């Protein structure tokens, strides 16, 4: 019985193998990320950035800026192996912020994965965020735009409030990153936790 099943399976694989021709893909190079898009991430390589916890202690984050990688993406048409199948070659630009205290790491990714828009995302510990690249993007993601935000005696303009996209995956009593305030000039301004504690930028 098993030999018969194995023979039928082998025959089916051979028929599929000989019946399918190799796909011919059209390669589209989307090029490097332009400087005006890269400027949305203001962190400089090798610098330290300080955040003060609501309880008073300060955490310093070391920045490793812009490890650029070239990646490829096969569009959905490739599944059908037709003349419209395309491979996109695009760039991913990553900035990492590593703390001097055992809390969360921060990673910011910019990429031009498609030819229609740029994707800007942040990972803070296990929390994920989408950061708008332009004002029109706020219609598609859970983002609130504030005219200004006051931290201490300083006002920050054009601030995005970002909600954790992974929030539904946690237990209700776990302490996690809830939301982030971000602008293009300074980057992350405030990181709010679910227990109402927060980390605020120190300049």
C-alpha positions as CSV (number, residue, x, y, z in Angstrom):
1,X,0.0,0.0,0.0
2,X,2.8,2.4,0.9
3,X,4.8,1.6,-2.2
4,X,1.7,2.2,-4.4
5,X,1.1,5.6,-2.7
6,X,4.8,6.5,-3.1
7,X,4.7,5.6,-6.8
8,X,1.6,7.8,-7.4
9,X,3.3,10.7,-5.5
10,X,6.5,10.3,-7.5
11,X,4.5,10.2,-10.8
12,X,2.6,13.4,-9.8
13,X,5.8,15.2,-9.0
14,X,7.4,14.2,-12.3
15,X,4.4,15.4,-14.2
16,X,4.4,18.7,-12.5
17,X,8.2,19.1,-12.9
18,X,8.1,18.3,-16.7
19,X,4.9,20.3,-17.3
20,X,6.1,23.6,-15.8
21,X,8.5,25.8,-17.6
22,X,10.8,28.2,-15.7
23,X,9.2,31.5,-15.0
24,X,10.6,34.6,-16.8
25,X,10.5,37.5,-14.4
26,X,10.8,41.2,-15.1
27,X,13.3,42.8,-12.7
28,X,12.5,46.3,-11.6
29,X,15.1,48.2,-9.6
30,X,13.5,50.8,-7.4
31,X,16.8,52.4,-6.6
32,X,18.2,53.9,-3.4
33,X,16.1,55.8,-0.9
34,X,16.2,59.5,-1.6
35,X,17.9,61.8,1.0
36,X,14.6,63.7,1.8
37,X,13.1,60.3,2.9
38,X,16.2,59.3,4.9
39,X,16.0,62.6,6.7
40,X,12.7,61.4,8.4
41,X,15.1,59.5,10.7
42,X,17.2,62.2,12.5
43,X,19.5,59.9,14.5
44,X,23.3,60.1,13.8
45,X,25.6,57.1,13.8
46,X,27.6,56.7,17.0
47,X,25.7,59.4,19.1
48,X,23.9,58.8,22.4
49,X,20.3,59.9,22.9
50,X,18.9,60.2,26.5
51,X,15.4,59.5,27.7
52,X,14.2,60.3,31.3
53,X,11.9,57.8,32.9
54,X,8.9,59.2,34.8
55,X,10.4,58.0,38.0
56,X,13.5,60.1,37.4
57,X,16.3,57.9,36.1
58,X,17.9,58.4,32.7
59,X,18.5,55.8,30.0
60,X,21.0,56.4,27.2
61,X,20.6,54.9,23.8
62,X,23.5,54.4,21.4
63,X,22.6,54.9,17.8
64,X,23.8,52.7,15.0
65,X,22.6,54.5,11.9
66,X,21.7,53.3,8.5
67,X,22.9,49.8,7.7
68,X,21.6,49.7,4.1
69,X,20.6,46.4,2.6
70,X,19.4,45.6,-0.9
71,X,16.5,43.1,-0.9
72,X,14.1,41.6,-3.5
73,X,10.4,41.2,-3.5
74,X,8.4,39.0,-5.8
75,X,4.9,40.4,-6.5
76,X,1.7,38.2,-6.4
77,X,1.6,37.7,-10.1
78,X,4.7,35.4,-9.8
79,X,2.6,32.7,-8.3
80,X,0.9,32.2,-11.7
81,X,4.2,32.3,-13.7
82,X,2.9,34.6,-16.4
83,X,4.3,37.5,-18.3
84,X,3.4,40.0,-15.6
85,X,5.5,38.5,-12.9
86,X,7.9,41.0,-11.5
87,X,10.8,41.0,-9.0
88,X,11.4,44.3,-7.3
89,X,14.8,45.2,-6.0
90,X,14.6,47.8,-3.2
91,X,16.6,49.2,-0.3
92,X,16.0,48.8,3.5
93,X,17.6,51.4,5.7
94,X,17.9,50.4,9.4
95,X,18.7,52.5,12.4
96,X,19.1,50.8,15.8
97,X,19.1,52.4,19.3
98,X,20.6,50.2,22.0
99,X,20.1,51.1,25.7
100,X,22.6,51.2,28.5
101,X,20.0,49.7,30.8
102,X,18.1,46.4,30.3
103,X,14.9,47.6,28.8
104,X,13.8,47.5,25.1
105,X,15.9,47.9,22.0
106,X,14.6,50.3,19.3
107,X,14.8,49.7,15.5
108,X,13.6,52.0,12.8
109,X,13.2,50.7,9.2
110,X,12.7,52.7,6.0
111,X,12.2,51.0,2.7
112,X,10.9,51.5,-0.8
113,X,9.4,48.0,-1.2
114,X,6.9,49.1,-3.9
115,X,7.0,51.8,-6.5
116,X,3.9,53.6,-5.1
117,X,4.9,54.4,-1.5
118,X,7.6,54.3,1.2
119,X,7.2,52.2,4.3
120,X,8.5,53.5,7.7
121,X,8.2,51.3,10.7
122,X,9.5,51.1,14.3
123,X,10.0,48.2,16.6
124,X,10.3,49.0,20.3
125,X,10.7,45.7,22.2
126,X,7.8,43.6,21.0
127,X,5.7,46.6,20.0
128,X,5.3,47.6,16.4
129,X,4.5,51.0,14.9
130,X,4.0,52.5,11.5
131,X,5.3,56.1,11.1
132,X,3.8,58.3,8.4
133,X,6.2,59.4,5.7
134,X,3.8,62.1,4.5
135,X,0.6,63.6,5.9
136,X,-1.6,61.5,3.5
137,X,-0.4,58.3,5.2
138,X,-2.2,59.1,8.4
139,X,-5.5,58.0,6.8
140,X,-4.3,54.4,6.6
141,X,-2.8,53.8,10.1
142,X,-3.8,54.4,13.7
143,X,-2.0,57.8,14.0
144,X,-3.0,61.0,15.6
145,X,-1.4,64.3,14.5
146,X,-0.8,66.9,17.2
147,X,0.1,70.5,16.5
148,X,2.6,70.5,19.4
149,X,3.8,68.6,22.4
150,X,5.3,70.1,25.5
151,X,8.0,68.2,27.4
152,X,9.3,70.2,30.3
153,X,9.7,73.8,29.1
154,X,10.1,72.9,25.4
155,X,7.5,72.6,22.7
156,X,7.8,70.2,19.8
157,X,5.8,70.8,16.6
158,X,4.2,68.4,14.0
159,X,4.1,65.4,16.4
160,X,2.6,62.0,15.5
161,X,1.1,59.9,18.2
162,X,1.5,56.2,17.2
163,X,-0.4,53.3,18.6
164,X,1.1,49.9,19.2
165,X,-0.1,47.6,16.3
166,X,0.5,44.5,18.3
167,X,-1.5,45.5,21.4
168,X,-4.2,42.9,20.9
169,X,-1.7,40.0,21.2
170,X,-0.8,40.6,24.8
171,X,-2.3,39.7,28.1
172,X,-4.3,42.6,29.6
173,X,-2.2,42.7,32.7
174,X,1.2,42.7,31.0
175,X,3.3,45.9,31.1
176,X,4.3,46.9,27.6
177,X,4.9,49.8,25.3
178,X,1.5,51.4,24.5
179,X,2.2,54.4,22.3
180,X,5.0,56.6,20.9
181,X,5.2,60.3,20.1
182,X,7.4,61.1,17.1
183,X,8.5,64.0,14.9
184,X,10.9,64.2,12.0
185,X,13.3,66.7,13.6
186,X,14.0,64.9,16.9
187,X,12.7,61.4,16.3
188,X,11.1,59.6,19.3
189,X,9.9,62.2,21.9
190,X,8.0,60.1,24.4
191,X,7.5,56.3,24.9
192,X,4.4,55.6,27.0
193,X,3.9,52.3,28.8
194,X,0.6,50.6,29.6
195,X,1.1,51.2,33.4
196,X,1.2,55.0,32.7
197,X,5.0,55.2,33.1
198,X,6.9,56.9,30.3
199,X,10.3,57.8,28.9
200,X,10.7,61.4,27.6
201,X,13.5,62.8,25.4
202,X,16.2,64.8,27.1
203,X,18.2,67.3,25.0
